Amino acid sequence: MPDSQKLNLILASASPRRLELLRQIGVEPDAVMSTEIDESVLRDETPPQLVRRLAEAKALAAEVDTDALVIGADTVVACGTRILGKPADIEQARQYLNLISGRRHRVYGGVCLVRAGKKISARVVMTAVKFKRLSAPEIDGYLASDEWQGKAGAYAIQGRAGAFVQSITGSYANVVGLPLYETQQLLLGAGYRT
């Protein structure tokens, strides 16, 4: 494709964090759309399989009339073999925070690029995060902030929960919601230029 033709880019996510991350690397989507998909975990599905499937499903679910590139992404938190999705309520959020308190857990980020309704490529990135041991008042205070709502694993590393992180191995942006290096490489490989 000649460099003079710029591909339109659609972000198939209503996440303000993903949009902000794209802007951080100089990528401004031409449109942002929310896609509704079933995020249920399939039987015997591992966290990397789940996050890849969800990222692909989100990108493919975007209804686009043009030859635009569509980027879909998802984030999954896992502690041991347990997948910690978005908590349904405050009690589930409390369970998740108690589970990852004082432990290392993994954050998987999936990103998928689709063009003309066909998958071009996808990547899965894993980041290891170690939380300090959380006291009951720390958990109560965090839950009272409502920052946990709608967040995989019941926390947002870019917010108050950043103070809980003892160490991180891998991509910080991945934990926020979008692995930037891999996303940029996918876009460049598809011929997208900012």
VENPE-V443488 format. One record per pair of residues at least 6 apart in sequence whose ideal C-beta (glycine too) atoms are under 6 Angstrom apart, sorted by the first residue. I is the first residue (numbers start at 0). GAP is how many residues later the second one is. D is the distance in Angstrom with one decimal. If there is no record, write none. Layout:
I,GAP,D  I,GAP,D
//
This chain:
0,190,4.8  6,62,5.2  6,185,5.2  7,22,4.4  7,58,5.9  7,60,3.8  8,20,4.8  8,21,5.6  8,60,5.1  9,21,5.0  9,52,5.8  9,54,5.7  9,58,5.1  9,60,4.6  10,18,4.2  10,21,4.7  10,60,5.5  11,21,5.9  11,23,4.9  11,46,4.8  11,47,5.3  11,50,4.1  11,58,5.4  11,60,4.5  12,60,5.8  13,20,3.7  14,162,5.6  16,159,5.5  16,160,4.3  17,55,5.9  17,159,4.9  17,160,4.7  20,152,5.6  20,157,4.5  24,155,5.4  24,159,5.7  25,168,4.9  26,167,5.7  32,29,5.6  34,23,4.8  34,26,3.9  34,27,5.4  36,20,4.6  36,21,5.9  36,24,5.5  38,15,5.9  40,9,5.7  40,42,5.7  46,29,4.9  46,31,4.1  46,36,5.7  46,61,4.8  47,60,5.6  47,76,4.8  49,26,5.5  50,23,5.2  50,25,4.3  50,57,4.4  50,59,3.6  50,73,5.8  51,58,4.7  51,70,5.7  51,72,5.1  53,20,3.8  54,17,4.8  54,18,5.3  54,19,4.7  54,55,3.4  54,56,5.6  54,57,4.2  55,56,4.5  55,66,5.8  57,14,3.5  58,11,4.8  58,13,2.9  58,53,4.5  58,55,4.1  59,54,5.8  61,8,4.7  63,6,5.9  66,49,5.5  68,44,5.9  68,46,5.3  68,121,5.7  68,123,5.7  69,44,4.5  70,42,5.7  71,40,4.6  72,38,4.8  72,105,5.3  73,36,4.9  74,34,5.3  74,77,4.8  74,102,5.5  75,32,4.6  75,76,6.0  76,7,4.4  76,30,5.4  76,75,4.6  76,76,3.1  77,28,4.9  78,20,5.3  78,21,5.4  78,26,4.2  83,12,4.9  83,69,4.5  84,67,6.0  85,64,5.6  85,66,5.8  86,6,3.9  86,9,5.9  86,67,4.8  89,53,5.6  92,50,5.9  92,55,4.4  92,61,4.0  95,57,5.9  95,58,4.0  96,42,5.0  96,57,5.6  99,31,5.1  100,30,5.9  100,32,5.5  100,33,4.1  101,31,3.6  103,24,5.7  103,26,4.4  104,24,5.8  105,20,5.5  105,22,5.7  106,20,4.7  106,22,5.9  106,68,4.7  107,18,5.4  108,16,4.6  108,65,4.0  108,70,4.6  109,14,5.2  110,12,5.5  110,71,5.9  110,72,5.2  111,10,4.0  112,7,4.6  112,8,5.7  112,73,4.7  112,77,5.6  119,70,5.4  120,65,5.7  122,59,4.3  124,46,5.7  124,49,4.8  124,54,3.9  124,57,5.6  126,43,3.4  126,44,5.2  126,47,4.7  126,48,5.3  127,41,4.3  128,39,5.3  129,36,4.6  129,37,4.6  130,33,4.9  131,32,5.7  131,34,5.0  144,15,5.8  146,9,5.3  146,12,4.9  146,13,5.7  147,6,4.3  154,6,3.9  156,18,4.6  157,18,5.1  170,8,5.0  172,7,4.3
//
